[in-house]
Amino acid sequence: MLHDSLDSWAARQAGGVWAAEARRNITYGEARAASRRLAANLWRAGVLPGERVGVLSRNRLEFVLLFYAASRAGVTLVPLNTRLAAEEWAFIVSDAAPRVLFVERAFVAGLPVTSSETVIFDESFDTWLQTAEEPEDLPDDEDRDLFQLYTSATTGRPKGAVLTQRAVCANIAQIGKATRISRGERSLVVAPLFHAAAVPSALTPLARGGSLYLQAEFRPADVVDALERERIGFAVLVPAMLQACLSDGALQSRRPPDTLRLIYYGSSPIAEPTLRSAMAAFNCEFMQSYGMTEATQSATFLTHADHLRGLDDRPELLVSAGRAASHTQLRIVDPDDRPLPVGQPGEVVIRGPQVMRGYWNQPEATAAALRSGWLHTGDIGTLDDEGYLTIRDRLKDMIVSGGENVYPRAVEEVLMRHPMVADVAVIGVPDARWGETVKAIVVARAGATPTAEALIAHCRQHVGGFEVPRSVDFVAELPRNATGKVLKRVLREPYWAQRERQVSG
């Protein structure tokens, strides 16, 4: 059970710092007592084991406590994305029907009218920490629902992926084995705790006797300052954050922190030039994972040793997602779920203890995602003869132009190698002759003025003729979700408006 590790470490190091933020911290002993009081108050508020409890907040100590309180009380925690619109919050609250909502004051005004009890941090929440006796623990049940994390909804409505105690604890163990976090090591948590990219990797250090340092918002200079000031050993930074730290100049004229041991990244693709620059600038070990909300977080790991091989004589490994996590199987399958041979692209499917129970209230979507006992990711990938997985693209992002499959990520990687390109997304747009053609949407580097003709010529040197963009648009920035994934649905909408069929999904 998730809370078992807190109890175990609290018995050994009650005075050790469990988690901290800018102006306060909480010890292991205090965290154990607070999580028990919170669990008792959830029961006193009428929340029964198996029911839902929501939280809408930026990163803070109380947010982490709620994960452990939910585990003790046998209830399911539903974190809401702080960056959604009010109508999207309304959809999730209606879908999950939480009995209690814990909310940061800044977001109260946007909440929908609901029958849920609302508890506001820094106000009514304080009484929840002070007015209850510690409860008796529930009997262990590894199949009990623990979290309900909503998909990032780059297309359509979000779905609530239900993750059990077994799935979460298994993924924490897998991440712990891969990252080798040790007792007492400080870990930076700046990725938002409502997202799968942050949750298991934030809880892993606590399962191994480490401590967290929380930042409510991502600012490159603040991250670089915290790495040094807080003597951080382990940090989770998604690719967009790494790129921002490099571009912001926060690392210039500063030595990398001598305590920083490992940067763990994932959640979205990273361009090879960005990765090489980040490895040189931070001067620490790097590790990548690939996964998705439906797999708690991680299904594969690209270790630091793999990164070194990539820098040495296997450059293709730098764009790989690594090999399967412990107790996890990967396959590449065709549209009929038949396994494909080494090197042939198809859909990535996953089987392992970290896979979700299913989607909340969506039996048909659950059956489709988990058919034949495998989680179907919707990603196109290949496996090599050593078991390294390379993600080629999303099935829904694939462009079909004149009968040829174009994988946007491959074209994006070529464009990112151009010295005048800071960021890029490639999409399919309608074409009367070819069905779809390739369009690049480019963010230029500061002070640079690339032309469409120059970028198209650059692509012709590196990709097939059917993959070369037929047009290029320039924008100030690309729309992204909270963890840096480009919202290609938003980019496609103007071109596919008023059409009955959107070829690219």
Secondary structure, DSSP 4 states (H G I P E B T S, - for coil): -HHHHHHHHHHH-TTSEEEEETTEEEEHHHHHHHHHHHHHHHHHTTPPTT-EEEEE-SS-HHHHHHHHHHHHHT-EEEE--TTS-HHHHHHHHHHH--SEEEE-GGGGGGPPP-SSEEEETTTTHHHHHHS-PPPPPPPP-TTSEEEEEEP--SSSS--EEEEEHHHHHHHHHHHHHHH---TT-EEEE-S-TTSTTTHHHHHHHHHTT-EEEE-SS--HHHHHHHHHHTT-SEEE--HHHHHHHHHHTTTTT-PPPTT--EEEE-SS---HHHHHHHHHHH-SEEEEEE--GGGSS-SEEE-HHHHHHHHHT-GGGGG--BEEPTT-EEEEE-TT-PBPPTT--EEEEEESTTS-SEETT-HHHHHHHTGGGSEEEEEEEEE-TT--EEEEEETTT-EEETTEEE-HHHHHHHHHTSTTEEEEEEEEEEETTTEEEEEEEEEEPTT----HHHHHHHHHTTS-GGGS-SEEEE-S---B-TTS-B-HHHHHHHHHTT-S--TT-
